[in-house]
Amino acid sequence: MIRLLIVDNERWIVRNLLDLFGHWDKLELEVYGAYSAAEALEQLGKMKFDIVLSDIRMPGMDGLELQQEIRRHWPWCKIIFLSGYNEFDYIQQVMRGGGVDYLLKTEGEEAILHAVEQAAAQLYAAVEAEELIERAHRQLQLVRPLLLGDYLLELLQGDSPLVSQLAHKFQELECPLDAGCGVMLAIGRVDDWRDELSVAERELMLYAIRNIAEEYWLPSVRCLSLRYEKNKLLWLLQPMADAPEDRERALRFIHGTLETIAMSCKRLLKLRLSFSAGAAFRPWEEAPRQFSTLKALLGRGLGMGKELVLIEQRKEAGDEAQQAELHNHEISSQLGKLGAMAAYLDNGQQEHFFLEFGKLAALASPSRGTDNRLKLEIYYSLMCLLLSYMNRWELHEVIGESIDLDKLTRYEAHPSWESAEDYLSALAMRLFEQKQDDQVYREHDLITRVRLYVEHHLAGDLSLTRIGDVVGYNPYYLTRLYKRLTGQSLPDYVASSRLAEAQKLLEGGSLIVQDISKAVGFMTEQSFYRFFKKETGITPQEYRERHTLSKSDNQK
């Protein structure tokens, strides 16, 4: 949809051009009129216009002054000037100011339509311009490290499908690490910030810590550092070669250098640091578990001290403690997806929600031997999520009619985990059903409000912008939504409503055609005639005569 503003102090010119563009179907236009530069600026202050078709010589502010104001508000707006004067000086000023075209009013309708079509083409071409593509490429180069960091942190939170994309993503994001080589993680924590450091200075300090660590590590290992929380950094480390002796050498080097990095930061930056690091290079599939372990090391027990260097404990395959740790990591990883589950609930994505719900519930099933405390954590985590949405959507009363909500906050009210799981699943399903019911109601209400407004304002402003303002929707979104819900475009519905009302008034026989044209929102009788004949194939007068004749025949 392209918004076109027509500006001329001659009202008949504006009305004729509104009529011309109102029935031109080559472009999808929303057309507005203004009878002075001041009125045009008022409209330009309320909404974005893509093309302005303006007279040059107008009382008060002229077209060239208007052009300068338009450039300040909407620099991408294309401007076409109409003039009754063939003056070379005007043409020069227009082109210097970035005007799209300069037309004489005597050149006729075809020239004007062609100029608007050309302006629309330039409007779209600007988006595809080589300069913009190059600018986007430069911006991508700047943002690529951020995208890589987001991708890796998401992977380390346990999003296993991302591992299958690792090689492709590393190439796409120019990652210095090897997707086919094992990785070891290390977390660094600033134990205390100096009181005098501002937020910006703390950011600089974290950057300095990254530089110091990389100065020590990069000659011997591949290294990528990421910002992690407000006072933590995360390093992903790999040996330069993947032979067993190279891995062992790199492992000793990394562990031995941690204390050196901490001492350098304390001496140079006056900051005390603690570290936790992995015990081995592991496949990328196991990196989330190592990440979870290292976070736990720094977050409890000895990890609550300062200036520590903590190394993950090595565990043999099949070790019972290792299996328990793996299970706990699975639960922690799945609980980390509660944010995604909230988004699925919010967006009505039922299938995705219950997929994650099932994974989390399965981890607490009796067959997994899950500790009762972890079952409680899983239950109450899901309970808080569902309760939050019941509160937000004010659904306690309606859902309470079919589900006993007294059990919601009491895990002990359920005789078994299976019973608790079924209860939460049923509650989630009711939330989705209610959301769907509410959406259907809101959509029906929206269509009703739109149609009532059109029905009662056929003689007034029925532009998409005006209707959007009335119902509280962006006009572009409203047109798409209306078409999806009804199968008919909103402009077509407005036209059909005006046609139906015009036919009704013509059949009544008491109003002249000029009054009927005003009653259904046409500025001129000529534009009404053109519209009516295009829709019905006959003129309004012919329609009235045929109706009168048919009525007379039926009465005989």
Secondary structure, DSSP 8 states (H G I E B T S, - for coil): -EEEEEE-S-HHHHHHHHHHHHT--SS-EEEEEESSHHHHHHHHHHS--SEEEEES--SSS-HHHHHHHHHHH-TT-EEEEEES---HHHHHHHHHTT-SEEEEGGG-HHHHHHHHHHHHHHHHHHHT-HHHHHHHHHHHHHHHHHHHHHHHHHHHTT-GGGGGGHHHHHHHTT-SS-TTS-BEEEEEEES---TT--HHHHHHHHHHHHHHHHHHHTTTEEEEEEEETTTEEEEEEEESS-SHHHHHHHHHHHHHHHHHHHHHHHHHH---EEEEE-SS-B-GGGHHHHHHHHHHHHHSGGGGSSS-EEE-----TT-HHHHHHHHHHHHHHHHTTHHHHHHHHHHT-HHHHHHHHHHHHHHTSGGGT--HHHHHHHHHHHHHHHHHHHHHHT-HHHHHTTS-GGGTT-GGGSSSHHHHHHHHHHHHHHHHHHHHHHHHHHHHHHHHHHHHHHHH-TTS---HHHHHHHHTS-HHHHHHHHHHHHSS-HHHHHHHHHHHHHHHHHHH--S-HHHHHHHTT-SSHHHHHHHHHHHHSS-HHHHHHHHHHHHHHHH-
